[in-house]
Amino acid sequence: MATALPPLNWFRAFEAAARHLSFTAAADEIGMTQSAVSQQIKALETKLGVPLFERKARGLALTDDGRRLLPQVDAALDTLVTATRSFIPDQPKKLLTVSVSVSVLQWVIGPTLPAFRVAHPDIALRFIGAIWPDEFSRSLADVIISFGSRKQAGPNAALLGSGKLIALAPSQMDTPWDTIPVIDTVGISGGWSKWRTATGISCADPSIYVDSYGAALDLSSNGNGLCLVNETLARHAVQSGSVVPVSPITIDANEAYFVETNPASQDAETFRKWLESTVGDGE
C-alpha cells in the first residue's frame, strides 16, 4: 500500500513560513490564522518525524531538515502551478475577486446581484466561497467578506449589516413553537438558550445540526424547522415569504459578517458601497 502523503495545505504553510520565517506573515499571505499555520506545520513535523523549525524568541529558523525539505517543496509547488496554468481560461482585464462567506453569497449577494450587474456591466466578478475564518483567501481577493469574531476579522474590516441573531420559522409550518424541530449551527457561539431567556418562548432542543447560518436558513426555508441566524441573512428570506420571524426580539452574537477591501481598487470600493447599501446600516 502506498504511503499516504500529508495534505497539500501543510506544505503550503511550511513553504510560506520558511520564506518569511514567521508564522504570522505566512498566515497573512495564505489567508489563515497564525494558530492554523502553526498547527499545520506541527502536524507536518509529526508526520515526517523531524522538526522543521527552531522556535526562537525573536522568530523562526529552519533546521537542517527544514532546509533540506524546502527546495523540494518549492519545486513541487512550482510544478503544480505550471501544470494547472494551461487549464485556467484567460481572465478579463477588469476582474474583481471577492472572497466571501458562502452564506452571504447565497442569501445576500445572490438575490441582489442582478442590480449590481446592471449598474456596473464593466466589472467582471469572481467569487471564492468560504465558511470558516481560516479559509478566506486574503492574498488573492480585492474584497473579503468574512465570518467570525471582531478579533478574527482584523482592525481594517467593517461590520457588514447586523451583529444580531433572529429566530425564524418556515412560513408553511402552522404548529406550536415547542413542537417544531430546531436547527442549530455548530462551531458558533450557542444562542438558543439565550434566545429562550430573552423572548420567554419555549422551543425544543436542537435535533438538526449544520455548519453555517446559511445552511440553517436554507433548511428552515424548506420546512425543516426553526433556525437562529444572523439578521442580515434573514432579510431576503423574510421578504420572499419563505420564513417568518418567531419573535421581533433579537440577541447579540459573538460572530458576524465583516467586509474589507483592497484600498488600491476603486472597483472594490464600488462593490463594498453597493453591498452595504443592500444590507442597510445594520445595528
RAUR-V365719 format. One record per pair of residues at least 12 apart in sequence whose ideal C-beta (glycine too) atoms are under 6 Angstrom apart, sorted by the first residue. I is the first residue (numbers start at 1). J is the second residue. D is the distance in Angstrom with one decimal. If there is no record, write none. Layout:
I/J/D
I/J/D
This chain:
6/44/5.5
6/47/4.9
10/40/4.8
10/44/4.2
11/73/5.1
12/30/5.9
13/37/4.7
13/40/4.3
13/41/5.5
14/41/5.5
14/44/5.7
15/73/5.1
16/29/5.2
16/30/5.4
18/62/5.9
18/70/5.0
21/59/5.5
21/60/4.6
23/37/4.8
23/38/5.0
29/139/5.1
31/136/5.1
31/137/4.5
31/138/4.2
31/139/6.0
32/134/4.6
33/134/5.6
36/134/4.5
50/65/4.2
51/63/5.3
52/66/3.8
53/66/5.9
92/124/4.4
95/124/4.8
95/126/5.8
96/123/5.4
96/125/5.4
96/142/5.2
96/267/4.8
97/126/4.8
97/140/5.9
97/141/4.9
97/142/5.2
98/127/5.2
98/143/4.4
99/128/4.6
99/136/5.0
99/137/4.7
99/141/3.7
99/144/4.9
100/127/5.7
100/145/4.2
101/145/5.7
101/147/4.5
102/129/4.3
102/131/5.9
102/214/5.9
103/212/5.1
103/213/5.1
103/214/2.8
103/233/5.8
104/145/5.3
104/257/5.7
105/127/5.8
105/129/5.9
106/214/5.1
107/214/5.7
107/233/4.4
107/236/5.8
111/236/4.6
112/278/4.8
116/274/5.3
123/267/5.3
131/212/5.2
133/148/4.2
133/152/4.7
142/262/4.6
142/265/4.8
142/268/4.2
143/261/5.2
143/268/5.0
143/271/5.5
144/260/4.6
145/259/5.1
146/258/5.4
147/257/5.6
148/255/5.5
149/254/5.9
149/255/5.5
153/258/3.8
156/260/5.4
157/258/3.9
157/260/4.1
158/259/5.7
159/256/6.0
159/282/5.9
160/257/4.3
160/258/5.9
160/259/4.6
161/232/3.1
161/279/3.6
161/282/4.6
162/231/3.8
162/232/4.8
162/282/4.7
162/283/5.8
163/253/5.9
163/256/4.1
163/283/6.0
164/231/4.8
164/250/3.9
164/252/6.0
165/191/5.2
165/228/5.3
165/251/5.2
165/253/4.9
166/231/4.7
166/234/5.4
166/250/5.0
167/195/5.8
167/226/6.0
167/228/5.0
167/246/4.1
168/220/5.6
168/227/5.4
168/234/5.9
168/243/4.1
169/226/5.2
169/244/5.7
169/246/5.2
170/220/5.8
170/223/4.4
171/241/5.6
171/243/5.9
171/244/5.1
172/223/6.0
177/201/5.8
177/203/5.1
178/202/4.6
178/203/5.6
180/225/5.6
180/226/5.4
181/207/5.2
181/225/3.4
182/203/5.6
182/204/5.0
182/206/4.6
182/225/5.7
182/226/5.0
183/208/4.5
183/216/4.7
183/219/5.5
183/225/4.9
183/227/4.6
184/206/3.5
184/209/5.4
185/210/5.8
185/213/5.7
185/216/5.2
186/209/5.0
188/255/5.7
189/254/4.1
191/228/5.2
191/251/6.0
192/228/6.0
194/251/5.2
195/228/6.0
195/251/5.4
198/249/5.5
198/251/5.3
199/247/4.7
199/249/4.9
208/225/6.0
213/229/4.1
213/230/5.2
213/233/5.6
216/229/5.6
217/229/5.0
217/233/5.7
217/237/5.8
220/243/5.6
221/237/5.5
221/242/3.8
221/243/5.2
231/250/5.8
232/279/5.1
259/272/5.8
